[in-house]
């Protein structure tokens, strides 16, 4: 059975992808840690749209998660046509505010899990010369960002990996696309342990909804885009930053963040 695999599917952008694609008659395989949320979402979408919706409760920070997921798709007879690598976590604050374990888990989730799942499912796409891969990056991936140090670096990796993978596979009828949202109405800030007092430092007041981000992504897929920046403000910002030297942007970002974060060691 043909299916679309979505990681980080229990909320935010991942859940919005699931709802939109179920409405477009995709069979789905949803991946996240929360089994209760996944089960409820699967039941809702299957009943509402008459599609097959399955889930695997898995923690993608664990080294063997990709192998477990791949083997389970084989057992279930699922042919993954679309792979949406959405799962990720952020950070916001001084580098040393986060313990090393949480930093390494963020790096594993944002980078290693994406690469591993892509490596598992790409051979099938090449064999049939069709498939779509959407990797969810971030506006933070376009520039180094002080006080989002590791998160921004991990999303820069997602950007570089996705663009190169696109070129390797475009002649094989496989679409590989980078989706770059900005600040979005999800639990990103809570998961990244960015409290309400700091939230405004890392986002504008006008947040996009997950549904708007997904709409931008699917429009990009239709137009065969390699990079999709979601939101007019974000598109303008990307163009501006293209002409600003890294050293200048770093200084500006750092100054802005320090003025709002109330860092105790300064």
C-alpha positions as CSV (number, residue, x, y, z in Angstrom):
1,X,0.0,0.0,0.0
2,X,1.3,3.5,-0.9
3,X,1.7,5.9,2.0
4,X,3.1,9.2,3.1
5,X,5.4,9.1,6.2
6,X,5.3,12.1,8.5
7,X,7.6,12.5,11.5
8,X,6.7,14.8,14.4
9,X,3.1,14.2,13.4
10,X,1.4,14.5,16.8
11,X,1.2,18.4,16.7
12,X,2.2,21.6,15.0
13,X,3.3,21.5,11.4
14,X,3.4,17.7,11.3
15,X,-0.2,17.4,12.4
16,X,-1.2,20.0,9.9
17,X,0.6,18.0,7.1
18,X,-1.4,14.9,8.2
19,X,-4.7,16.7,8.2
20,X,-4.2,18.3,4.8
21,X,-2.8,15.2,3.1
22,X,-5.5,12.9,4.5
23,X,-8.0,15.3,3.0
24,X,-6.2,14.9,-0.3
25,X,-6.6,11.1,0.1
26,X,-3.1,10.2,1.1
27,X,-2.7,7.0,3.2
28,X,-0.5,8.0,6.1
29,X,2.1,6.6,8.5
30,X,2.5,9.0,11.4
31,X,5.6,9.0,13.7
32,X,5.9,10.7,17.0
33,X,6.6,9.8,20.7
34,X,3.1,10.4,22.0
35,X,1.1,7.2,21.3
36,X,-2.1,8.6,22.7
37,X,-2.0,11.6,20.5
38,X,-1.2,9.5,17.4
39,X,-3.9,7.0,18.1
40,X,-6.6,9.8,18.4
41,X,-5.3,11.5,15.3
42,X,-5.3,8.3,13.3
43,X,-8.9,7.5,14.3
44,X,-10.0,11.0,13.5
45,X,-8.5,11.2,10.0
46,X,-9.4,7.7,9.0
47,X,-13.1,8.3,9.9
48,X,-13.2,11.7,8.4
49,X,-11.5,11.1,5.1
50,X,-11.8,7.3,4.5
51,X,-8.1,6.8,4.1
52,X,-5.7,4.3,5.8
53,X,-3.9,6.0,8.7
54,X,-1.4,4.1,10.8
55,X,1.2,5.2,13.4
56,X,4.4,4.1,15.0
57,X,5.2,5.6,18.4
58,X,9.0,6.1,18.3
59,X,11.6,8.4,19.8
60,X,13.7,9.6,17.0
61,X,16.5,10.6,19.3
62,X,17.3,6.9,19.8
63,X,20.0,5.6,17.4
64,X,18.0,2.6,16.2
65,X,14.7,4.4,15.6
66,X,15.1,4.6,11.8
67,X,15.8,0.9,11.6
68,X,12.7,0.0,13.7
69,X,10.5,2.3,11.6
70,X,11.8,0.9,8.3
71,X,11.4,-2.7,9.3
72,X,7.9,-2.0,10.5
73,X,6.9,-0.5,7.1
74,X,8.3,-3.7,5.5
75,X,6.2,-5.9,7.8
76,X,3.0,-3.8,7.1
77,X,3.6,-3.8,3.3
78,X,3.8,0.0,3.1
79,X,5.4,1.7,0.1
80,X,6.6,5.1,1.2
81,X,5.9,7.6,-1.6
82,X,6.3,10.8,0.3
83,X,8.7,11.2,3.2
84,X,8.2,14.3,5.3
85,X,11.1,14.8,7.8
86,X,9.4,17.3,10.1
87,X,10.5,16.2,13.6
88,X,12.8,18.6,15.3
89,X,13.4,20.6,18.4
90,X,14.9,24.1,19.1
91,X,16.8,26.1,21.6
92,X,16.9,29.7,22.7
93,X,19.4,31.1,25.1
94,X,23.1,31.0,25.9
95,X,24.8,27.9,24.8
96,X,25.7,26.8,28.3
97,X,22.1,27.2,29.6
98,X,21.5,23.8,28.0
99,X,23.0,20.6,29.3
100,X,25.1,18.5,27.0
101,X,22.6,15.7,26.8
102,X,19.8,17.9,25.5
103,X,22.1,19.5,23.0
104,X,23.2,16.1,21.6
105,X,19.6,14.9,21.5
106,X,18.7,18.0,19.5
107,X,21.5,17.4,17.0
108,X,20.5,13.8,16.6
109,X,16.8,14.6,16.1
110,X,17.4,17.6,13.8
111,X,20.1,16.0,11.6
112,X,20.9,12.3,12.2
113,X,17.3,11.1,12.2
114,X,16.5,13.0,9.0
115,X,19.5,11.5,7.2
116,X,18.9,8.0,8.5
117,X,15.2,7.9,7.4
118,X,16.1,9.4,4.0
119,X,18.8,6.7,3.5
120,X,16.3,4.0,4.4
121,X,13.5,5.0,2.0
122,X,15.4,6.6,-0.9
123,X,16.4,3.3,-2.5
124,X,12.8,2.3,-2.9
125,X,12.0,5.7,-4.5
126,X,15.0,5.3,-6.9
127,X,13.9,1.8,-7.8
128,X,10.5,3.0,-9.0
129,X,11.8,6.4,-10.2
130,X,9.3,8.4,-8.2
131,X,8.9,9.9,-4.8
132,X,8.9,13.1,-2.8
133,X,11.0,14.1,0.2
134,X,10.2,17.3,2.2
135,X,12.8,18.2,4.8
136,X,11.6,20.9,7.3
137,X,14.4,23.4,7.9
138,X,14.0,26.9,9.3
139,X,14.7,30.5,8.6
140,X,17.3,30.1,11.3
141,X,19.3,27.9,8.9
142,X,20.2,30.8,6.6
143,X,22.5,32.5,9.1
144,X,24.4,31.7,12.3
145,X,22.3,33.0,15.1
146,X,23.7,33.8,18.6
147,X,21.6,32.4,21.4
148,X,20.2,29.8,19.0
149,X,23.7,28.5,18.4
150,X,23.2,24.7,17.9
151,X,19.6,24.9,16.6
152,X,20.6,27.3,13.8
153,X,23.7,25.2,12.9
154,X,21.5,22.1,12.7
155,X,19.1,23.7,10.4
156,X,22.0,25.0,8.2
157,X,22.9,21.3,7.9
158,X,19.4,20.5,6.8
159,X,19.6,23.2,4.2
160,X,22.9,22.0,2.8
161,X,21.9,18.3,2.8
162,X,18.6,18.9,1.1
163,X,19.9,21.1,-1.7
164,X,22.7,18.6,-2.5
165,X,20.2,15.6,-2.3
166,X,17.9,17.4,-4.7
167,X,20.6,17.7,-7.3
168,X,21.6,14.0,-6.9
169,X,18.0,12.8,-7.5
170,X,16.3,15.3,-9.8
171,X,17.0,13.3,-12.9
172,X,15.4,10.2,-11.3
173,X,12.0,11.9,-11.0
174,X,12.4,12.3,-7.2
175,X,11.5,15.7,-5.7
176,X,13.6,16.8,-2.7
177,X,12.4,20.1,-1.2
178,X,13.5,22.2,1.7
179,X,10.7,23.9,3.7
180,X,11.8,26.9,5.7
181,X,9.2,28.3,8.1
182,X,9.8,31.2,10.5
183,X,8.2,31.5,13.8
184,X,5.0,29.4,13.8
185,X,2.1,28.9,16.2
186,X,3.3,25.6,17.6
187,X,4.8,24.3,20.9
188,X,8.3,25.1,19.6
189,X,9.0,27.6,22.3
190,X,7.7,25.4,25.1
191,X,9.7,22.4,23.8
192,X,12.8,24.5,23.5
193,X,12.3,25.8,27.0
194,X,11.9,29.4,25.9
195,X,9.7,31.0,28.5
196,X,7.1,33.8,27.8
197,X,9.5,36.4,29.0
198,X,11.9,35.5,26.2
199,X,9.6,34.4,23.4
200,X,9.4,37.9,21.8
201,X,13.2,37.9,21.5
202,X,13.0,35.0,19.0
203,X,9.9,35.8,17.0
204,X,7.8,38.6,15.6
205,X,4.3,39.2,16.9
206,X,2.8,37.9,13.6
207,X,3.2,34.1,13.7
208,X,2.2,31.9,10.8
209,X,-0.2,29.0,11.5
210,X,0.9,25.4,10.8
211,X,-1.8,25.3,8.1
212,X,-0.3,28.3,6.3
213,X,3.2,26.7,6.4
214,X,1.8,23.4,4.9
215,X,-0.1,25.3,2.2
216,X,3.2,27.0,1.2
217,X,4.9,23.6,1.2
218,X,2.4,21.9,-1.1
219,X,2.3,24.9,-3.4
220,X,6.1,24.5,-3.6
221,X,5.8,20.8,-4.4
222,X,3.4,21.6,-7.2
223,X,5.8,24.1,-8.7
224,X,8.8,21.8,-8.3
225,X,10.6,24.2,-6.0
226,X,13.9,23.2,-4.2
227,X,13.5,25.8,-1.4
228,X,10.3,27.1,0.0
229,X,10.3,30.0,2.4
230,X,6.9,30.3,4.1
231,X,5.4,33.7,4.8
232,X,5.9,37.1,3.1
233,X,7.8,38.6,6.0
234,X,10.2,35.7,6.0
235,X,10.8,36.0,2.2
236,X,11.6,39.7,2.6
237,X,13.9,39.0,5.5
238,X,15.8,36.3,3.6
239,X,16.4,38.7,0.7
240,X,17.6,41.4,3.0
241,X,20.0,39.1,4.8
242,X,21.4,37.9,1.5
243,X,23.1,41.3,1.1
244,X,24.2,41.6,4.8
245,X,27.7,40.3,5.7
246,X,27.7,37.5,8.2
247,X,29.8,39.6,10.6
248,X,27.3,42.4,10.6
249,X,24.3,40.1,11.0
250,X,25.9,38.3,13.9
251,X,26.6,41.6,15.6
252,X,23.1,42.8,15.1
253,X,21.5,39.5,16.2
254,X,23.8,39.4,19.3
255,X,23.1,42.9,20.3
256,X,19.3,42.5,20.0
257,X,19.3,39.2,21.9
258,X,21.5,40.5,24.7
259,X,19.2,43.5,25.2
260,X,16.2,41.3,25.8
261,X,17.4,38.1,27.4
262,X,18.6,39.5,30.7
263,X,21.7,37.2,30.7
264,X,23.0,36.9,34.3
265,X,26.6,36.4,33.5
266,X,27.0,39.8,31.8
